[in-house]
Amino acid sequence: MIEILVILFDNTNEAVAYSFSDNNGDFAFKNIALGSYHVYADYFGIVCKNLNVTLTESNKNVSNVRIIVNRDGINVSDRKSD
């Protein structure tokens, strides 16, 4: 798999963190404040469907996100919704 740029946007659509996926599609953001975010993957302008995530006191980690790249674009999704 190719490395994909993954961008984390806050609720005002400001980019607050960047990461790259590894060969397995795994990526991480560290030291992110509690709140609502949009996870967006970008690869040479391919259309991306983003995923909304919320970090709270009781849910400080989100570890069930995956990135799928195919001819229709990039989809960032919650593994539980598959």
LINLINDA-V947660 format. One record per helix or strand. SS is the DSSP state (H for helix, E for strand). FROM is the first residue (numbers start at 1). LEN is the number of residues. If there is no record, write none. Layout:
[[SS;FROM;LEN] [SS;FROM;LEN]]
This chain:
[[E;5;6] [E;15;6] [E;35;8] [E;48;2] [E;51;6] [E;59;1] [E;65;6] [E;73;6] [H;79;3]]
